[in-house]
Amino acid sequence: MLTLGALTLDSARRRGIGIRITPREYELLEYLIRRHDQIVTKREILDNVWDSSFERGDNVMEVYIGYLRRKIDIPFGIHSLTPVRGTGYLLRGRTGASGRQGPPVLDGES
């Protein structure tokens, strides 16, 4: 289990509310949580979440980012997963009015 503030990835939850995600969305969200507050390039995401043989022209990753944003951000009125123009994406540990979420916590760590 990973926790980044109010977002928990075990099965995904935000503020205690379950979020239904697919296995691929889970892998993507886990990768982004582990790299929170860092700009992650599209190539890094493809290499670590998808088979590295994906071509840059494929928009599968962008589609899945959109799925995640609609599930983890939009229903909660926040913008924690944001595109960084020309580079990649950023999952913020700070989500505006709710304040600092803090670093991710792995299950079993204190």
N, C-alpha and C positions, 0 to 999 in steps of 0.2 A: 504494500500500500504506500502511495506517495501522497503527501499533503502539501499544498501551496496555499496558505491562508484558508479561505473558505472553500477552496476546491480540493476535493479528495478523490484520488484515483485508486480505487480498489475495484469496485465497479464505480464509475464516475459519479461524484456528488458535488454539489455546490450549495452551501448554506443548508446542508442536510437534505436537500432534494435530489432524488435519483435522476441521473441523466442517462438515457439509453444511447449507447454508442456501439458501433460495430467493432470487431476485433482489429481491423486496420486503423480505425479512429483511435482505439485504445493505444495501439503501438505509437501512433503519431503524437498523441497527447502525452504519453509517458516520456517520449524523447524530448518534447518541448518543455515539460516540467523539469526534467533533469538539467536542461539548459536554460532555465528561466533567467530573465533579465540579461540575456545575451542575444545578440543578433545571430540568427542561424541562417546560413545560406541555403538556397534551394538545393544546391548540389549536396550539402551535408545531409539535408533531410532525405533526399533520394538515396544517397549512399547508406544511410543508417536505418531507414524505415522501409524503403523499397529496394528491389533488386537494382544494383548499380547499372544494369543494362538499359534502364529507362533513358530515353532520349530527352534532351532539353525541350524539344517541341511538344512533348506530351504534357497535357494540362491536368493529369490525374491528381497530382499533389495539390494543385490550386483548388480543385474541386473538393478534396477532402478537408483542406483548410477551411473552405467555406462551410462545409458541413459542421465542423467543430465550432466555428464562430457562431453559427445559428443555434448550437446546443449549449455551449458553455458561457457565452457572452450575452447575446441578444435577449434571451428570456429574463436575464438578471439586470439588464440595463447598464452593462459595463462594456469596456473595450480592452480586455486584457491580452487578446491575441490580435496583433496588428501587423500589417504588411510594412516592410521597410523598402521603399522604392528602389528598384534596381538591384536589391541585395537578397532579401529573404523575408524572414518573419521574426517577431519578438513576442514572447509570452512574458508579460510583466507580472512581477510579484506584488506590484502596487496597482490597485484598481480604483483610483480616485477617492471618492468620499469615504470608502470603507477603510482607508489607511493602509499601512504596511502589512502585507500578508506574511512576510518572513520567508526563510529558505524552505525548500522542500524537506520533509521528514520522511525517512524510510521506515516502514513498519518494523518495530523492534528497537528503534533508536529513541533516545530521550534527549 
